[in-house]
Amino acid sequence: MSAALPTSSREWHLVARPHGWPKSEDFALREAAVAAPAEGRILVRNKYFSVDPYMRGRM
């Protein structure tokens, strides 16, 4: 595994509030630049991402 910091990340965005069941058009996968962490800060990499049923109401 490389010790180099990543320069970009992929992010899921909610682009439209779902009406009924969520559809793929309600979301977008976007690429974003990752800034180097400031002094005294760290950069964390997520290994897992969970989308639980209760989140439906939060959209």
Long-range contacts (C-beta under 8 A, 24 or more apart in sequence): 5-34, 5-36, 5-37, 5-43, 6-34, 6-43, 6-45, 7-33, 7-34, 8-32, 8-33, 8-34, 9-34, 14-59, 17-59, 18-56, 18-59, 22-56, 22-59
